[in-house]
Amino acid sequence: MIATFFRQHVLPWTLGGLALLGLAAWLYADQTAFSRRAVVAAGKVTELQRGGVQYSHDGQPGMEYHGRVSYMVDGVEVVSRMRLEYCSTTRCDPPQPGSVVTVAYDPQQPGRAVLSSAEGLPTWPIPNLVSIFLLVIGLVSLAAVVINVVWIWPVVRARPVKPG
């Protein structure tokens, strides 16, 4: 009975929680590695694309602008699509086509780039929402494991030990 309980109620939650924590750690490690490898370059906005209006939880409108940015990597022009601006007000001045922006790109994958400051990206970036979500769900799964083990512990302790 106890082995069946552990197989059905403890092991799946443990494996699921550890898998989610591992995936969250892997995604954050990838984000951190990109941040540390990134090379800063000047890019030129070639196209501006406006997204739809997004409303926040308090009803305030916001607008997200994406664009194609071209930059030079080892003498070759690379064009990458990236988020340029998010405006939470009605008046916004996104970079117009032809303007120069600073980008950080991965030298191993030059098409992977983000808008950056002149100093570059931080060594320890803030985790993205997917990593945070996976971390929270993994911790909730492991909390369920602890609850199940604490719940069954009096039964395990009360079992008589068979002689010999």
NORNOR-V674008 format. One record per residue. N is the residue number from 1. RES is the residue in one small letter. PHI is phi in whole degrees, -180 to 180 (NA if undefined). Layout:
BEGIN
N|RES|PHI, N|RES|PHI
END
This chain:
BEGIN
1|m|NA, 2|i|-71, 3|a|-64, 4|t|-64, 5|f|-60, 6|f|-64, 7|r|-65, 8|q|-90, 9|h|-116, 10|v|-104, 11|l|-61, 12|p|-61, 13|w|-67, 14|t|-65, 15|l|-63, 16|g|-64, 17|g|-63, 18|l|-66, 19|a|-65, 20|l|-67, 21|l|-65, 22|g|-64, 23|l|-66, 24|a|-62, 25|a|-65, 26|w|-65, 27|l|-64, 28|y|-69, 29|a|-64, 30|d|-65, 31|q|-63, 32|t|-68, 33|a|-63, 34|f|-61, 35|s|-62, 36|r|-78, 37|r|-83, 38|a|-58, 39|v|-112, 40|v|-87, 41|a|-145, 42|a|-89, 43|g|-125, 44|k|-119, 45|v|-71, 46|t|-102, 47|e|-154, 48|l|-117, 49|q|-125, 50|r|-98, 51|g|-85, 52|g|-76, 53|v|-72, 54|q|-117, 55|y|-103, 56|s|-81, 57|h|-62, 58|d|-98, 59|g|88, 60|q|-78, 61|p|-77, 62|g|-141, 63|m|-134, 64|e|-113, 65|y|-114, 66|h|-115, 67|g|-164, 68|r|-95, 69|v|-123, 70|s|-105, 71|y|-149, 72|m|-99, 73|v|-129, 74|d|52, 75|g|81, 76|v|-113, 77|e|-80, 78|v|-117, 79|v|-114, 80|s|-134, 81|r|-95, 82|m|-150, 83|r|-75, 84|l|-102, 85|e|-159, 86|y|-127, 87|c|-115, 88|s|-100, 89|t|-118, 90|t|-74, 91|r|-99, 92|c|-149, 93|d|-121, 94|p|-73, 95|p|-61, 96|q|-87, 97|p|-55, 98|g|100, 99|s|-81, 100|v|-98, 101|v|-128, 102|t|-100, 103|v|-122, 104|a|-118, 105|y|-123, 106|d|-88, 107|p|-65, 108|q|-80, 109|q|-134, 110|p|-59, 111|g|-76, 112|r|-90, 113|a|-146, 114|v|-138, 115|l|-68, 116|s|-142, 117|s|-91, 118|a|-66, 119|e|-79, 120|g|98, 121|l|-90, 122|p|-70, 123|t|-65, 124|w|-115, 125|p|-72, 126|i|-70, 127|p|-60, 128|n|-75, 129|l|-65, 130|v|-65, 131|s|-63, 132|i|-64, 133|f|-62, 134|l|-63, 135|l|-63, 136|v|-65, 137|i|-65, 138|g|-64, 139|l|-68, 140|v|-65, 141|s|-63, 142|l|-69, 143|a|-66, 144|a|-64, 145|v|-62, 146|v|-61, 147|i|-62, 148|n|-64, 149|v|-68, 150|v|-64, 151|w|-68, 152|i|-89, 153|w|-57, 154|p|-62, 155|v|-69, 156|v|-65, 157|r|-71, 158|a|-83, 159|r|-67, 160|p|-73, 161|v|-87, 162|k|-76, 163|p|-71, 164|g|71
END
